[in-house]
Amino acid sequence: MAPAEAGPPRCLICGSRDAGERYRITRFRVVQCRGCDQIFLDPLPSPDEIRDLFEALYSRGEGSVPELKDYYGYCYDDEPSNPLVQQYELWLETIEAMRAPSRLLDVGCGTGLFLSVARRRGWQPFGVDESIEATDHARQHFGLRPWVGDFEMFSGDGQQFDLITGWDVIEHSRDPVGLLKSARRCLAPGGIVALSTPNQRSILDLVAGFLYRASAGRLTLPLEKFYIEQHFLYFTPDSLRRCLERAGLEVIRQESELTDLRRLRLSPVVRAGLEGLFLAARLLRRENRLFVIARAR
């Protein structure tokens, strides 16, 4: 873990150093900015640690949460039975109700699976990602030509895109507003941005937070299944909207969703428990994921 900055942690959204501690767990604190309500981790892992982490996740499924061991394994095959492919199809159906297939840029395209699904539906696919291991698969398996590097350094030769996507990307960013401003600059007139990210206002935080407080901070394991080192930021529906607005984007659709449990390695008992918890999440509107579509203001 990288050493913390001198002084109080700096909010990655508004830059304020006025933050209160929500939880203290094994590797870091979970804090909340008093200026904009954004929830984030302190301290953040270094860029080198994050690169090594994603190399291990993509190549060996190794990480701090054993339940995620198979999670990234679903990123490789464009088969109808793949639950990740099914999720991409659902998101594209929602998007295509607003915009016909055209030029698409996927930020954090990884192995290229989403671009492969989109291409089959008539989209012209372009992608960018920092992971050499993942983009090698995009080239060799899917015949794509993603740009390798930091999206904010991506020029695209002046190209503009009708749809820019970022699936589970913004929570990894050290400068989420800058990331969104870069996306806005690449939008064609009338273009839209579509994102997904974990929902901090979820049943998981509600239950794990209760157990943490009831145990006077001693019971941290449930929190450590949700607050993980590669996710720097945890958005609520409101804080995600405010982040988009800072970048000159306005939300035109926002939905809450649940993680597909087929992608997690779970014992039968834990799986049954999560299924019950997710049923309660639907009733309480505390789903653990967000899907949002925005356009330039």
Buried (B, 14 or more C-beta within 10 A) or exposed (E): EEEEEEEEBBBBBBEBEEBEEBBBBEEBBBBBBEBBBBBBBBBBBEEEBBBEBBBBBBEEBBBEBEBBBBBBBBBBBBEEEBEBBBBBBEBBEEBBEBBEBEBBBBBBBBBBBBBBBBBEBEBBBBBBBBBEBBBBBBBEBBEBEBBBEEBBEBEBEEEBBBBBBBBBBBBBBEEBBBBBBBBBEBBBEEBBBBBBBBBBBBBBBBBBBEBBEEEEEEBBEBBBBBBBBBBBBBBBBEBBBBBBBBBBBEBEBBBBBBBBBBBBBBEEEEBEEBEEBBEEBEEEEBBBBBBBBBBBE
